[in-house]
């Protein structure tokens, strides 16, 4: 008997053709109404007004309670979205309320300058692929199918809109597990600003230059108040960054058996004067890509504490007076160890220290929590 082919859950995203935008826009407005109604019901149940007192704490309505209260509302109001979509919207709303411990979340706005981007979630089996089109809520949507969607059984997913008004069909599928990486090496990665990533073997991913070349055009469009042009340039910057990170992460996963990355916090640095460069770098996106690609290819991936990896010599471990320290030392790109006399490139040295920490982590094992 032939063993079944192992599968893994993967999310595919394809663009919906623009002629369906009007229908999806209408569905998105209905989703917003469901969200806002669930918001109102949850808030009113938790904040009970009492004359002369103000308000007292009421009951915390669960997503299941709100789903029961809104049963059949799509037929009453003549909505296009079905009950499965309504239940999924309420479930996501309830999960977010529980996560942030708030009785009311932000309202979803359907029109105006602060309009929320369109979003239409659905459960498993709510969408299917027939005749080269996506069938959903009684409608057929043509897509640019770059994956061969007919070969995959659909699970849960959503239709989502970007800032330019373009719609995308995102769905989870069961895909065959990709072959294990043939790499045998381990590599350490230091995340930075001048170079997005510097590896212990000397390879680098260039940082700001690919995106900053469009900076002047973006400024001209913004000063001329050409909103659509500005959105198009932003999308091009995003696509350039995404493509560069995908190529870099895929190459590392194919060539290595273990990947170690420093745990630098982009959210903290984004609050400093370096915010623009930090957000341009896309550290979180790179780490996420490395993690899920490593899992798919059987590669070990781990984040390690990068404290003092820039200051310490990767050969002898000494921290000398001439090593780069803190923000004041950001201009020091090369330095020589005072103890062993080895000349270092700042980023490559840090990456080698991260690799060494990763090896120590593997040798010592993962402690039991």
Secondary structure by P-SEA (a helix, b strand, c coil): cccccbbbbbbbbbbccccaaaaaaaaaaaaaaaaaaaaaaaaaaaccccccccccccccccaaaaaaaaccccccccccccaaaaaaaaaaaaaaaaaacccccbbbbccccccccbbbbbccccccccccccccccbbbbcccccccccccccbbbbbbccccbbbbbbbbbccccccccccbbbbbbbbcccccccccbbbbbcccccccaaaaaaaaaaacaaaaaaaaaaaaaaaaaaaaaaaaaaaaacccbbbbbbccaaaaaaccaaaaaaaaaaaaaaaaaaaaaaaaccccccccccccccccccccccccccccccccccccbbbbccccccccaaaaaaaaaaaaaaaaaaaccccc
